[in-house]
Amino acid sequence: MRLLTTIRKYSAISALACLICALPATSAASIAISITVAPPALPVYVQPPCPTDGYIWSPGYWAWGPEGYYWVPGVWVRPPQVGVLWTPGYWGWGSGIYVWHAGYWGPHIGFYGGVNYGFGYSGVGFFGGTWIGGAFHYNTAVTNVNTTVVRNVYVNRTVINNTTVVNRVSYNGPGGITARPTAQEQVAAREQHFQPTTNQFAHERTAAQDRTQLASVNHGRPGNVAMDSVNGRRFNQQGRIANGVANGSLTPRQTAHLENREANVNREIHNDRQANGGKLTPQERQQVNHQQNNMSRQIHQDKQRTEQHKEHNEKAPR
């Protein structure tokens, strides 16, 4: 199911309200759903560094499928054209059901439910970067950019207090966020919009096929929370460790060691955020990325050792 597409309330006659998912032109199918359960809280995660110049951050979100909510990882994506920005989708409550309002590209940021997705998406507007002269410039105060790769950067620390995720609620409505569109957001809603790119649709489909992303399986802690690009590198080592345990490519001893290292990194992130008003400094982000790189290599090496050991045992005479 492609929840990046528009969902609208269609009928008030039925005892159960229905939503019609208007799928892209490539598909003529439509699916009626009725969601009465609120999406889980937003998971806390570290943003991976921007892979190359011109990419814009699309924050992660909870989508809905046949088995319930599943997490679509945050990801750096290339916009469909120069000058457009990404307005994230959001869940909103209306007439007894939760409705998904699809995200879109446009010249200005529209209303996304007041949801604080972090990394420049504070609930209103976007402070992670701006277009200047046909090039996208990144605010390194709130976005993770490797300045050896991306040169178009600036620092605006005045927006930090407004862009730190202090409220993990993922929907607009009773018991959640009660924000309403501003006059500027209402104007943005009437501008020309572009639907999510082909890569964004593919990214969501991939998440839908991964059972570790299901809220019913991960209990709000997805196996993959963020990626540097579509089909690129995962930036949640916990998911890789869990997969290694499931398929037997990690031994109990290796797993315990990796879990301890992951816990230490997560503890360090938590402590750094507490010490800096809920954010990581550029230096701390760089250190975390270095540690995650080392962790990734360790997971890979451990899996290789386990597989080599298995092969050796299978070839040994009996």
C-alpha positions as CSV (number, residue, x, y, z in Angstrom):
1,M,0.0,0.0,0.0
2,R,1.4,3.4,-0.9
3,L,0.6,5.7,1.9
4,L,2.7,8.5,0.4
5,T,-0.3,9.0,-1.9
6,T,-3.4,11.0,-0.8
7,I,-6.0,9.4,1.5
8,R,-9.3,11.1,1.8
9,K,-12.5,10.4,3.7
10,Y,-14.9,9.0,1.1
11,S,-18.2,7.9,2.8
12,A,-20.2,8.9,5.9
13,I,-23.0,6.4,5.2
14,S,-21.2,3.3,6.1
15,A,-21.0,2.2,9.8
16,L,-17.3,2.1,9.4
17,A,-15.8,5.2,7.8
18,C,-13.7,4.4,4.8
19,L,-10.6,6.0,3.3
20,I,-9.8,5.7,-0.3
21,C,-6.1,5.6,-1.2
22,A,-5.6,7.4,-4.5
23,L,-2.6,5.5,-5.9
24,P,-0.2,6.9,-8.5
25,A,-1.2,6.7,-12.2
26,T,0.9,3.5,-12.5
27,S,-1.7,1.6,-10.5
28,A,-5.5,1.6,-10.9
29,A,-6.1,-0.2,-7.6
30,S,-7.7,1.4,-4.6
31,I,-8.0,0.1,-1.0
32,A,-10.6,1.1,1.6
33,I,-9.2,1.3,5.1
34,S,-10.4,2.5,8.5
35,I,-7.8,3.3,11.1
36,T,-8.9,3.9,14.7
37,V,-5.6,3.3,16.4
38,A,-3.1,6.1,16.8
39,P,0.4,5.6,15.3
40,P,3.3,4.9,17.8
41,A,5.6,7.6,19.1
42,L,8.5,8.7,16.8
43,P,11.7,6.8,17.6
44,V,14.8,8.7,18.6
45,Y,17.7,8.3,16.2
46,V,20.8,10.0,14.8
47,Q,20.6,11.5,11.4
48,P,23.1,9.9,8.9
49,P,25.4,12.4,7.1
50,C,24.2,13.8,3.8
51,P,25.7,11.5,1.1
52,T,26.3,14.2,-1.5
53,D,25.5,17.8,-2.5
54,G,21.8,18.5,-3.4
55,Y,20.0,15.9,-1.3
56,I,17.3,16.9,1.1
57,W,16.3,15.1,4.3
58,S,12.9,13.3,4.4
59,P,12.2,12.4,8.0
60,G,11.0,8.9,9.0
61,Y,7.3,8.2,9.6
62,W,4.9,5.5,10.5
63,A,3.0,4.1,7.5
64,W,0.1,1.7,7.5
65,G,-0.1,-1.7,5.8
66,P,-2.1,-5.0,6.0
67,E,-0.3,-5.9,9.3
68,G,-0.6,-2.4,10.9
69,Y,1.9,0.4,11.3
70,Y,5.4,0.1,10.0
71,W,8.3,2.5,10.2
72,V,9.6,4.1,7.0
73,P,13.2,5.1,7.7
74,G,14.3,8.7,7.4
75,V,16.4,9.2,4.3
76,W,18.3,11.7,2.2
77,V,16.6,12.0,-1.2
78,R,17.2,14.0,-4.3
79,P,14.4,16.5,-5.0
80,P,12.5,16.3,-8.4
81,Q,13.8,19.7,-9.4
82,V,15.9,22.6,-8.2
83,G,14.1,25.0,-5.8
84,V,11.6,22.7,-4.2
85,L,11.4,21.6,-0.5
86,W,9.8,18.5,1.1
87,T,6.7,18.9,3.3
88,P,6.5,15.7,5.3
89,G,3.3,13.7,5.5
90,Y,1.4,13.4,8.8
91,W,-1.4,11.5,10.5
92,G,-4.5,13.6,11.5
93,W,-7.6,12.7,13.4
94,G,-11.0,13.4,11.8
95,S,-14.5,11.9,12.1
96,G,-13.4,9.0,14.3
97,I,-10.5,7.9,12.2
98,Y,-6.8,8.6,11.6
99,V,-6.1,10.0,8.1
100,W,-2.7,10.0,6.4
101,H,-2.0,13.4,4.7
102,A,0.6,12.7,2.0
103,G,3.9,14.6,1.8
104,Y,4.8,16.6,-1.2
105,W,7.4,18.7,-2.9
106,G,6.8,22.4,-3.4
107,P,8.4,25.9,-3.4
108,H,7.5,26.4,0.3
109,I,6.9,24.2,3.3
110,G,3.2,23.5,4.0
111,F,1.4,22.2,7.0
112,Y,2.6,18.8,8.4
113,G,0.4,18.6,11.5
114,G,2.8,20.4,13.8
115,V,4.7,17.1,14.2
116,N,8.2,17.7,15.4
117,Y,10.2,15.3,13.2
118,G,13.5,16.9,14.1
119,F,16.5,17.7,11.9
120,G,15.1,21.1,10.9
121,Y,11.4,20.0,10.9
122,S,10.3,21.5,14.1
123,G,6.5,21.3,13.4
124,V,6.4,24.5,11.5
125,G,8.6,25.2,8.5
126,F,12.0,23.8,7.8
127,F,15.3,25.1,9.1
128,G,17.7,22.5,7.8
129,G,18.7,24.4,4.7
130,T,17.7,26.7,1.9
131,W,18.1,27.1,-1.8
132,I,20.6,29.9,-2.9
133,G,21.3,30.5,-6.6
134,G,20.3,27.1,-7.7
135,A,22.3,25.2,-5.0
136,F,21.0,23.8,-1.7
137,H,22.8,25.1,1.3
138,Y,22.8,23.1,4.6
139,N,22.4,24.5,8.1
140,T,25.0,22.4,10.0
141,A,23.5,23.5,13.3
142,V,20.6,21.0,12.8
143,T,21.6,18.7,10.0
144,N,24.4,16.2,9.7
145,V,26.7,17.1,6.8
146,N,30.1,15.9,6.0
147,T,31.8,19.2,5.0
148,T,34.6,17.3,3.1
149,V,31.9,16.1,0.7
150,V,29.3,19.0,0.8
151,R,30.7,22.5,0.7
152,N,27.5,24.6,0.6
153,V,27.0,25.0,4.3
154,Y,26.2,27.7,6.9
155,V,25.4,27.8,10.6
156,N,22.3,29.2,12.1
157,R,22.1,28.2,15.8
158,T,19.1,30.5,16.6
159,V,16.8,27.8,15.4
160,I,18.2,24.9,17.5
161,N,15.7,25.3,20.4
162,N,12.9,25.1,17.8
163,T,14.2,22.1,16.0
164,T,15.0,19.6,18.8
165,V,12.5,16.8,19.1
166,V,11.2,17.1,22.6
167,N,7.7,15.8,21.8
168,R,7.7,12.4,20.1
169,V,4.0,12.4,19.3
170,S,3.5,11.4,15.7
171,Y,0.0,12.6,14.9
172,N,-2.3,15.6,15.0
173,G,-5.5,15.2,17.0
174,P,-7.0,14.5,20.4
175,G,-4.3,13.2,22.8
176,G,-1.6,14.3,20.3
177,I,-0.7,17.6,18.7
178,T,-3.4,20.3,18.3
179,A,-1.6,22.6,15.8
180,R,-3.5,24.2,13.0
181,P,-2.2,25.6,9.6
182,T,-0.7,29.1,9.7
183,A,-1.7,31.7,7.1
184,Q,1.7,31.0,5.4
185,E,1.1,27.3,5.3
186,Q,-2.4,27.8,3.9
187,V,-0.8,29.8,1.0
188,A,1.8,27.0,0.5
189,A,-1.0,24.4,0.3
190,R,-2.4,26.2,-2.8
191,E,0.9,26.2,-4.7
192,Q,1.9,23.8,-7.4
193,H,3.1,20.5,-5.8
194,F,5.0,17.5,-6.9
195,Q,4.3,14.0,-5.7
196,P,7.0,12.0,-4.0
197,T,9.7,10.7,-6.3
198,T,9.9,7.2,-7.7
199,N,12.8,6.6,-5.2
200,Q,10.6,7.7,-2.3
201,F,7.8,5.3,-3.3
202,A,10.3,2.5,-3.7
203,H,11.8,3.4,-0.3
204,E,8.4,3.0,1.4
205,R,7.7,-0.3,-0.4
206,T,10.9,-1.7,0.8
207,A,10.1,-0.8,4.4
208,A,6.7,-2.4,4.0
209,Q,8.3,-5.7,3.1
210,D,10.6,-5.8,6.1
211,R,8.9,-7.3,9.1
212,T,11.4,-5.8,11.6
213,Q,9.8,-2.4,10.7
214,L,6.4,-3.5,11.9
215,A,5.3,-1.8,15.2
216,S,3.7,-5.1,16.3
217,V,7.1,-6.7,15.9
218,N,9.5,-4.0,17.1
219,H,7.3,-2.4,19.8
220,G,8.1,1.1,18.6
221,R,11.9,0.3,18.1
222,P,12.3,-0.3,14.3
223,G,15.2,-2.4,13.0
224,N,16.1,0.3,10.6
225,V,15.4,3.9,11.6
226,A,17.4,5.9,9.0
227,M,19.4,5.6,5.8
228,D,21.9,7.8,4.0
229,S,20.1,7.3,0.7
230,V,17.4,5.1,-0.9
231,N,18.8,1.5,-1.1
232,G,21.9,2.9,0.7
233,R,23.4,2.2,4.0
234,R,21.4,1.6,7.1
235,F,22.2,3.6,10.2
236,N,20.8,1.5,12.9
237,Q,23.1,-1.3,13.9
238,Q,20.5,-2.8,16.2
239,G,18.6,-4.0,13.3
240,R,21.6,-5.6,11.7
241,I,22.4,-7.4,15.0
242,A,18.9,-8.7,15.3
243,N,19.0,-10.0,11.7
244,G,22.3,-11.7,12.5
245,V,20.8,-13.4,15.5
246,A,17.8,-14.5,13.5
247,N,19.7,-16.0,10.6
248,G,22.5,-17.5,12.8
249,S,25.3,-15.4,11.3
250,L,26.1,-14.0,14.8
251,T,27.0,-16.2,17.8
252,P,25.6,-15.5,21.3
253,R,29.0,-14.3,22.4
254,Q,29.4,-12.0,19.4
255,T,25.9,-10.7,19.9
256,A,26.5,-9.9,23.6
257,H,29.6,-8.0,22.7
258,L,27.9,-6.0,20.0
259,E,24.9,-5.3,22.1
260,N,27.2,-3.8,24.8
261,R,29.0,-1.6,22.3
262,E,25.7,-0.4,20.9
263,A,24.3,0.3,24.4
264,N,27.5,2.3,25.1
265,V,27.0,4.4,22.0
266,N,23.3,5.0,22.7
267,R,24.2,6.0,26.3
268,E,26.8,8.4,25.0
269,I,24.3,10.0,22.6
270,H,21.7,10.3,25.4
271,N,24.2,11.9,27.8
272,D,25.5,14.3,25.1
273,R,22.0,15.4,24.3
274,Q,21.1,16.0,27.9
275,A,24.3,18.1,28.3
276,N,23.6,20.2,25.2
277,G,19.9,21.0,25.5
278,G,18.7,17.9,23.6
279,K,21.0,18.2,20.6
280,L,24.4,16.9,19.4
281,T,27.1,19.2,18.4
282,P,28.8,18.8,15.0
283,Q,31.8,17.3,16.7
284,E,29.6,14.9,18.7
285,R,27.8,13.9,15.6
286,Q,31.1,13.2,13.8
287,Q,32.2,11.1,16.8
288,V,29.0,9.1,16.8
289,N,29.3,8.5,13.0
290,H,32.9,7.3,13.5
291,Q,31.7,4.9,16.3
292,Q,28.9,3.6,14.1
293,N,31.3,3.0,11.2
294,N,33.5,1.0,13.5
295,M,30.4,-0.9,14.8
296,S,29.3,-1.6,11.2
297,R,32.7,-3.0,10.3
298,Q,32.7,-5.2,13.5
299,I,29.3,-6.6,12.7
300,H,30.5,-7.4,9.2
301,Q,33.7,-9.0,10.4
302,D,31.8,-11.1,13.1
303,K,29.4,-12.4,10.5
304,Q,32.2,-13.3,8.2
305,R,34.0,-15.2,10.9
306,T,30.9,-17.1,11.8
307,E,30.2,-18.1,8.2
308,Q,33.8,-19.1,7.7
309,H,33.6,-21.2,10.9
310,K,30.5,-22.9,9.6
311,E,32.0,-23.6,6.3
312,H,35.1,-25.1,8.0
313,N,32.9,-27.4,10.1
314,E,30.9,-28.5,7.1
315,K,34.1,-29.5,5.2
316,A,35.8,-31.2,8.1
317,P,35.8,-35.0,7.9
318,R,33.4,-36.8,10.1
